[in-house]
């Protein structure tokens, strides 16, 4: 399936910082932590992967890769907030 990427939250955060950091004068240090170290009101699932096959099959919407999507959307957010 096109666009299929399974990534931990820390990988997603690193990608966001890699895209935004140069435009913001640097990126903060990222220190990954275990889910068990993050306080939450509700129990979090050990594995919560979003399956996009149905939206592609029913609506013809093919997800873009995580890297392309984050690069595009973080860029759009930065441009909108700079205006």
N, C-alpha and C positions, 0 to 999 in steps of 0.2 A: 504494500500500500504506500502510495506517495505521502511524504510528509510525516511518516510515523517516526516519532522520537519518544523514547522513554527517558526522562531525566529527573534527577533529584532536584529538590528546591535549590540547593546550593549551586548546581550547574546552571540553572536558569538565572539565578542572581548574578553569578560570575559573568554570564553573557550580557545581561543588562548593564552591569558596571563596565564591561569592555566597550560597549557601544556608547554609553553616556559619559564615561570618565573623561575621554579626550575633549569633549565639548564642554565639560563642567570644570575643567582644570584639575582633574584627578578623580580617582575612585576610592571609596573607603575600603579598608581592609575587611575581607570577608572571612569570618571564622565559623565554619560549619558546626552545628550541634546536632545531637541525636534528638529524635522526636520526643523521647522520654524526658529530655532536659528542657523542653519548651512547655510552659504551663498553658493549658487550654481547658475551657469549661466542659467541652465534650471530648470523648475519646476519639482519637484520630485513627483511621485505618492504617495498617502496616503497609498496604499497597493500594494506592488509589490512582490507577491509570485510567485516563479518559479514552474510551474507544470511539473513534470518529467514523467508523465504517458506515454506520447507518445514515448519518447526515450526507455522506458522499453518495451512497446508494439512492436515497430517497430524493434528495434535492440537487444532486450533482455538484455539491460544494466540496472541492478537494482541498484539504488542509495544506498549507505551505510548510516548509521545514521550520523547525523551531528557530534555527539561526536566522533564516530569512524573515520570519514573522517578528521576532524580537527586534531585529535590526530596523525593520520598517516601522513598527509601532513605537518603539522608543524614540526613533528619529522624528516621527510625527508629533509625539508629545513634547519633545524638546523644542521643535519649531513653533508649535502652538503657544508654548509658555514664553518663548522669546519675543513673540510679536506684541 
